[in-house]
Amino acid sequence: MRVRALVSFAGKGMTVARGAEFDLPDGVDWLQAGLVALVEPTPAPHMADVDRAVDPAPAMAEKRARKAAK
């Protein structure tokens, strides 16, 4: 799980700076201890509009059908 450090600290063989984002190691309670907060996943910039993308095939098929009916 991706987290962001709320404070600087050292533990589990690593040093973490305040604001650093990293994957939470297994077996640590840093989230419960309040040292880190979950990072909400965000889509990559090049994928931001994928949810709003429209498949043009049905519209094109409808347009071809109207043109053929003329």
N, CA, C and O atoms as a printed pandas DataFrame, in Angstrom:
     atom_number atom_name residue_name chain_id  residue_number  x_coord  y_coord  z_coord
0              1         N          MET        A               1    0.840   -1.161    0.000
1              2        CA          MET        A               1    0.000    0.000    0.000
2              3         C          MET        A               1    0.891    1.231    0.000
3              4         O          MET        A               1    1.914    1.281    0.683
4              5         N          ARG        A               2    0.478    2.225   -0.782
5              6        CA          ARG        A               2    1.265    3.446   -0.946
6              7         C          ARG        A               2    0.931    4.417    0.185
7              8         O          ARG        A               2   -0.240    4.656    0.482
8              9         N          VAL        A               3    1.982    4.982    0.821
9             10        CA          VAL        A               3    1.810    5.901    1.940
10            11         C          VAL        A               3    2.718    7.115    1.783
11            12         O          VAL        A               3    3.666    7.099    0.998
12            13         N          ARG        A               4    2.413    8.174    2.546
13            14        CA          ARG        A               4    3.239    9.382    2.590
14            15         C          ARG        A               4    3.621    9.615    4.042
15            16         O          ARG        A               4    2.768    9.545    4.926
16            17         N          ALA        A               5    4.898    9.893    4.296
17            18        CA          ALA        A               5    5.382   10.126    5.658
18            19         C          ALA        A               5    4.882   11.474    6.170
19            20         O          ALA        A               5    5.035   12.500    5.507
20            21         N          LEU        A               6    4.280   11.455    7.362
21            22        CA          LEU        A               6    3.803   12.687    7.989
22            23         C          LEU        A               6    4.908   13.372    8.775
23            24         O          LEU        A               6    4.871   14.586    8.977
24            25         N          VAL        A               7    5.894   12.596    9.221
25            26        CA          VAL        A               7    7.059   13.095    9.950
26            27         C          VAL        A               7    8.288   12.329    9.465
27            28         O          VAL        A               7    8.154   11.262    8.865
28            29         N          SER        A               8    9.467   12.855    9.715
29            30        CA          SER        A               8   10.694   12.127    9.404
30            31         C          SER        A               8   10.954   11.106   10.507
31            32         O          SER        A               8   10.758   11.402   11.686
32            33         N          PHE        A               9   11.388    9.916   10.133
33            34        CA          PHE        A               9   11.689    8.881   11.113
34            35         C          PHE        A               9   12.590    7.829   10.490
35            36         O          PHE        A               9   12.787    7.796    9.276
36            37         N          ALA        A              10   13.136    6.965   11.349
37            38        CA          ALA        A              10   13.971    5.857   10.891
38            39         C          ALA        A              10   13.434    4.586   11.519
39            40         O          ALA        A              10   13.016    4.579   12.677
40            41         N          GLY        A              11   13.449    3.519   10.750
41            42        CA          GLY        A              11   12.985    2.241   11.265
42            43         C          GLY        A              11   13.000    1.186   10.197
43            44         O          GLY        A              11   12.960    1.496    9.006
44            45         N          LYS        A              12   13.058   -0.066   10.614
45            46        CA          LYS        A              12   13.033   -1.210    9.698
46            47         C          LYS        A              12   14.142   -1.107    8.646
47            48         O          LYS        A              12   13.964   -1.493    7.491
48            49         N          GLY        A              13   15.299   -0.573    9.080
49            50        CA          GLY        A              13   16.451   -0.492    8.187
50            51         C          GLY        A              13   16.365    0.601    7.140
51            52         O          GLY        A              13   17.095    0.566    6.150
52            53         N          MET        A              14   15.481    1.578    7.342
53            54        CA          MET        A              14   15.365    2.656    6.368
54            55         C          MET        A              14   15.113    3.983    7.076
55            56         O          MET        A              14   14.557    4.019    8.174
56            57         N          THR        A              15   15.525    5.065    6.437
57            58        CA          THR        A              15   15.271    6.405    6.939
58            59         C          THR        A              15   14.261    7.047    5.998
59            60         O          THR        A              15   14.411    6.993    4.778
60            61         N          VAL        A              16   13.232    7.656    6.579
61            62        CA          VAL        A              16   12.160    8.240    5.780
62            63         C          VAL        A              16   12.064    9.730    6.087
63            64         O          VAL        A              16   11.994   10.127    7.250
64            65         N          ALA        A              17   12.062   10.545    5.049
65            66        CA          ALA        A              17   11.929   11.996    5.208
66            67         C          ALA        A              17   10.458   12.384    5.164
67            68         O          ALA        A              17    9.655   11.740    4.489
68            69         N          ARG        A              18   10.116   13.437    5.886
69            70        CA          ARG        A              18    8.739   13.934    5.894
70            71         C          ARG        A              18    8.298   14.242    4.457
71            72         O          ARG        A              18    9.025   14.899    3.712
72            73         N          GLY        A              19    7.111   13.770    4.073
73            74        CA          GLY        A              19    6.567   14.007    2.739
74            75         C          GLY        A              19    6.934   12.952    1.715
75            76         O          GLY        A              19    6.396   12.958    0.608
76            77         N          ALA        A              20    7.844   12.040    2.062
77            78        CA          ALA        A              20    8.250   11.001    1.116
78            79         C          ALA        A              20    7.109   10.013    0.889
79            80         O          ALA        A              20    6.405    9.646    1.830
80            81         N          GLU        A              21    6.926    9.584   -0.358
81            82        CA          GLU        A              21    5.939    8.563   -0.686
82            83         C          GLU        A              21    6.671    7.262   -0.950
83            84         O          GLU        A              21    7.691    7.239   -1.638
84            85         N          PHE        A              22    6.140    6.172   -0.394
85            86        CA          PHE        A              22    6.764    4.871   -0.562
86            87         C          PHE        A              22    5.749    3.779   -0.269
87            88         O          PHE        A              22    4.678    4.045    0.276
88            89         N          ASP        A              23    6.091    2.546   -0.636
89            90        CA          ASP        A              23    5.244    1.396   -0.327
90            91         C          ASP        A              23    5.531    0.959    1.099
91            92         O          ASP        A              23    6.688    0.787    1.481
92            93         N          LEU        A              24    4.483    0.779    1.881
93            94        CA          LEU        A              24    4.613    0.399    3.279
94            95         C          LEU        A              24    5.188   -1.012    3.375
95            96         O          LEU        A              24    4.623   -1.940    2.797
96            97         N          PRO        A              25    6.306   -1.199    4.096
97            98        CA          PRO        A              25    6.876   -2.538    4.246
98            99         C          PRO        A              25    5.948   -3.446    5.064
99           100         O          PRO        A              25    5.154   -2.967    5.874
100          101         N          ASP        A              26    6.057   -4.738    4.845
101          102        CA          ASP        A              26    5.267   -5.705    5.605
102          103         C          ASP        A              26    5.709   -5.723    7.062
103          104         O          ASP        A              26    6.891   -5.568    7.370
104          105         N          GLY        A              27    4.750   -5.914    7.944
105          106        CA          GLY        A              27    5.058   -6.110    9.352
106          107         C          GLY        A              27    5.343   -4.856   10.155
107          108         O          GLY        A              27    5.896   -4.951   11.251
108          109         N          VAL        A              28    4.984   -3.686    9.649
109          110        CA          VAL        A              28    5.191   -2.456   10.420
110          111         C          VAL        A              28    3.836   -1.855   10.775
111          112         O          VAL        A              28    2.852   -2.069   10.068
112          113         N          ASP        A              29    3.789   -1.098   11.879
113          114        CA          ASP        A              29    2.540   -0.477   12.306
114          115         C          ASP        A              29    2.606    1.041   12.182
115          116         O          ASP        A              29    2.007    1.755   12.986
116          117         N          TRP        A              30    3.325    1.534   11.191
117          118        CA          TRP        A              30    3.524    2.961   11.030
118          119         C          TRP        A              30    2.215    3.692   10.742
119          120         O          TRP        A              30    2.056    4.848   11.136
120          121         N          LEU        A              31    1.293    3.046   10.072
121          122        CA          LEU        A              31   -0.002    3.661    9.791
122          123         C          LEU        A              31   -0.787    3.849   11.086
123          124         O          LEU        A              31   -1.335    4.922   11.334
124          125         N          GLN        A              32   -0.839    2.801   11.911
125          126        CA          GLN        A              32   -1.546    2.884   13.185
126          127         C          GLN        A              32   -0.852    3.851   14.143
127          128         O          GLN        A              32   -1.508    4.482   14.972
128          129         N          ALA        A              33    0.467    3.967   14.033
129          130        CA          ALA        A              33    1.232    4.849   14.905
130          131         C          ALA        A              33    1.122    6.318   14.492
131          132         O          ALA        A              33    1.534    7.207   15.238
132          133         N          GLY        A              34    0.570    6.572   13.310
133          134        CA          GLY        A              34    0.406    7.945   12.854
134          135         C          GLY        A              34    1.626    8.532   12.184
135          136         O          GLY        A              34    1.707    9.747   12.002
136          137         N          LEU        A              35    2.579    7.691   11.812
137          138        CA          LEU        A              35    3.779    8.185   11.140
138          139         C          LEU        A              35    3.547    8.423    9.649
139          140         O          LEU        A              35    4.221    9.248    9.033
140          141         N          VAL        A              36    2.593    7.698    9.077
141          142        CA          VAL        A              36    2.312    7.795    7.645
142          143         C          VAL        A              36    0.811    7.890    7.416
143          144         O          VAL        A              36    0.015    7.575    8.300
144          145         N          ALA        A              37    0.436    8.329    6.222
145          146        CA          ALA        A              37   -0.963    8.394    5.812
146          147         C          ALA        A              37   -1.089    7.739    4.445
147          148         O          ALA        A              37   -0.155    7.776    3.644
148          149         N          LEU        A              38   -2.229    7.148    4.183
149          150        CA          LEU        A              38   -2.460    6.520    2.887
150          151         C          LEU        A              38   -2.453    7.554    1.782
151          152         O          LEU        A              38   -2.906    8.683    1.971
152          153         N          VAL        A              39   -1.941    7.165    0.636
153          154        CA          VAL        A              39   -1.936    8.022   -0.545
154          155         C          VAL        A              39   -3.025    7.488   -1.470
155          156         O          VAL        A              39   -3.024    6.314   -1.838
156          157         N          GLU        A              40   -3.951    8.366   -1.840
157          158        CA          GLU        A              40   -5.010    7.962   -2.756
158          159         C          GLU        A              40   -4.410    7.765   -4.148
159          160         O          GLU        A              40   -3.651    8.607   -4.628
160          161         N          PRO        A              41   -4.750    6.660   -4.784
161          162        CA          PRO        A              41   -4.227    6.446   -6.134
162          163         C          PRO        A              41   -4.827    7.451   -7.106
163          164         O          PRO        A              41   -6.023    7.738   -7.055
164          165         N          THR        A              42   -4.005    7.974   -7.979
165          166        CA          THR        A              42   -4.472    8.892   -9.008
166          167         C          THR        A              42   -4.089    8.319  -10.363
167          168         O          THR        A              42   -3.032    7.702  -10.496
168          169         N          PRO        A              43   -4.920    8.510  -11.356
169          170        CA          PRO        A              43   -4.569    7.985  -12.673
170          171         C          PRO        A              43   -3.380    8.737  -13.253
171          172         O          PRO        A              43   -3.168    9.917  -12.973
172          173         N          ALA        A              44   -2.635    8.044  -14.046
173          174        CA          ALA        A              44   -1.512    8.681  -14.730
174          175         C          ALA        A              44   -2.064    9.781  -15.638
175          176         O          ALA        A              44   -3.168    9.639  -16.163
176          177         N          PRO        A              45   -1.325   10.871  -15.833
177          178        CA          PRO        A              45   -1.839   11.981  -16.640
178          179         C          PRO        A              45   -2.297   11.565  -18.037
179          180         O          PRO        A              45   -3.290   12.086  -18.545
180          181         N          HIS        A              46   -1.587   10.641  -18.653
181          182        CA          HIS        A              46   -1.971   10.230  -20.002
182          183         C          HIS        A              46   -3.201    9.322  -19.996
183          184         O          HIS        A              46   -3.749    9.031  -21.059
184          185         N          MET        A              47   -3.650    8.862  -18.807
185          186        CA          MET        A              47   -4.831    8.004  -18.714
186          187         C          MET        A              47   -6.021    8.739  -18.090
187          188         O          MET        A              47   -7.062    8.122  -17.865
188          189         N          ALA        A              48   -5.896   10.020  -17.809
189          190        CA          ALA        A              48   -6.924   10.760  -17.079
190          191         C          ALA        A              48   -8.271   10.772  -17.788
191          192         O          ALA        A              48   -9.303   10.743  -17.118
192          193         N          ASP        A              49   -8.302   10.813  -19.101
193          194        CA          ASP        A              49   -9.564   10.892  -19.833
194          195         C          ASP        A              49  -10.075    9.542  -20.315
195          196         O          ASP        A              49  -11.071    9.496  -21.036
196          197         N          VAL        A              50   -9.442    8.466  -19.950
197          198        CA          VAL        A              50   -9.860    7.150  -20.423
198          199         C          VAL        A              50  -11.267    6.817  -19.958
199          200         O          VAL        A              50  -12.022    6.199  -20.710
200          201         N          ASP        A              51  -11.651    7.207  -18.736
201          202        CA          ASP        A              51  -12.989    6.920  -18.235
202          203         C          ASP        A              51  -14.065    7.643  -19.040
203          204         O          ASP        A              51  -15.196    7.166  -19.141
204          205         N          ARG        A              52  -13.717    8.781  -19.605
205          206        CA          ARG        A              52  -14.691    9.545  -20.376
206          207         C          ARG        A              52  -14.609    9.276  -21.868
207          208         O          ARG        A              52  -15.350    9.885  -22.639
208          209         N          ALA        A              53  -13.741    8.390  -22.288
209          210        CA          ALA        A              53  -13.580    8.096  -23.712
210          211         C          ALA        A              53  -14.859    7.468  -24.258
211          212         O          ALA        A              53  -15.553    6.729  -23.561
212          213         N          VAL        A              54  -15.147    7.771  -25.490
213          214        CA          VAL        A              54  -16.341    7.246  -26.148
214          215         C          VAL        A              54  -15.896    6.409  -27.332
215          216         O          VAL        A              54  -15.023    6.810  -28.101
216          217         N          ASP        A              55  -16.506    5.246  -27.467
217          218        CA          ASP        A              55  -16.208    4.381  -28.601
218          219         C          ASP        A              55  -16.900    4.965  -29.830
219          220         O          ASP        A              55  -18.127    5.067  -29.836
220          221         N          PRO        A              56  -16.160    5.355  -30.873
221          222        CA          PRO        A              56  -16.781    5.982  -32.031
222          223         C          PRO        A              56  -17.493    4.992  -32.954
223          224         O          PRO        A              56  -18.245    5.416  -33.831
224          225         N          ALA        A              57  -17.283    3.707  -32.785
225          226        CA          ALA        A              57  -17.847    2.725  -33.706
226          227         C          ALA        A              57  -19.377    2.783  -33.785
227          228         O          ALA        A              57  -19.904    2.802  -34.897
228          229         N          PRO        A              58  -20.123    2.811  -32.666
229          230        CA          PRO        A              58  -21.585    2.867  -32.790
230          231         C          PRO        A              58  -22.076    4.128  -33.502
231          232         O          PRO        A              58  -23.008    4.057  -34.303
232          233         N          ALA        A              59  -21.470    5.264  -33.225
233          234        CA          ALA        A              59  -21.875    6.503  -33.880
234          235         C          ALA        A              59  -21.589    6.438  -35.379
235          236         O          ALA        A              59  -22.400    6.891  -36.187
236          237         N          MET        A              60  -20.462    5.886  -35.745
237          238        CA          MET        A              60  -20.125    5.765  -37.167
238          239         C          MET        A              60  -21.067    4.802  -37.871
239          240         O          MET        A              60  -21.468    5.048  -39.008
240          241         N          ALA        A              61  -21.425    3.706  -37.206
241          242        CA          ALA        A              61  -22.351    2.740  -37.799
242          243         C          ALA        A              61  -23.717    3.384  -38.016
243          244         O          ALA        A              61  -24.358    3.161  -39.043
244          245         N          GLU        A              62  -24.159    4.180  -37.050
245          246        CA          GLU        A              62  -25.446    4.877  -37.182
246          247         C          GLU        A              62  -25.384    5.883  -38.332
247          248         O          GLU        A              62  -26.339    6.013  -39.097
248          249         N          LYS        A              63  -24.284    6.580  -38.450
249          250        CA          LYS        A              63  -24.121    7.558  -39.525
250          251         C          LYS        A              63  -24.141    6.873  -40.891
251          252         O          LYS        A              63  -24.760    7.371  -41.832
252          253         N          ARG        A              64  -23.458    5.724  -40.996
253          254        CA          ARG        A              64  -23.448    4.970  -42.257
254          255         C          ARG        A              64  -24.849    4.468  -42.590
255          256         O          ARG        A              64  -25.241    4.473  -43.757
256          257         N          ALA        A              65  -25.609    4.036  -41.586
257          258        CA          ALA        A              65  -26.960    3.526  -41.819
258          259         C          ALA        A              65  -27.867    4.653  -42.303
259          260         O          ALA        A              65  -28.668    4.449  -43.215
260          261         N          ARG        A              66  -27.753    5.845  -41.704
261          262        CA          ARG        A              66  -28.562    6.980  -42.165
262          263         C          ARG        A              66  -28.206    7.366  -43.595
263          264         O          ARG        A              66  -29.087    7.692  -44.390
264          265         N          LYS        A              67  -26.919    7.329  -43.920
265          266        CA          LYS        A              67  -26.469    7.695  -45.264
266          267         C          LYS        A              67  -26.961    6.675  -46.289
267          268         O          LYS        A              67  -27.344    7.045  -47.399
268          269         N          ALA        A              68  -26.951    5.399  -45.923
269          270        CA          ALA        A              68  -27.396    4.343  -46.833
270          271         C          ALA        A              68  -28.909    4.397  -47.046
271          272         O          ALA        A              68  -29.398    3.996  -48.103
272          273         N          ALA        A              69  -29.653    4.888  -46.053
273          274        CA          ALA        A              69  -31.111    4.950  -46.164
274          275         C          ALA        A              69  -31.562    6.078  -47.081
275          276         O          ALA        A              69  -32.708    6.066  -47.532
276          277         N          LYS        A              70  -30.714    7.041  -47.370
277          278        CA          LYS        A              70  -31.086    8.179  -48.232
278          279         C          LYS        A              70  -31.305    7.770  -49.637
279          280         O          LYS        A              70  -31.622    8.607  -50.482
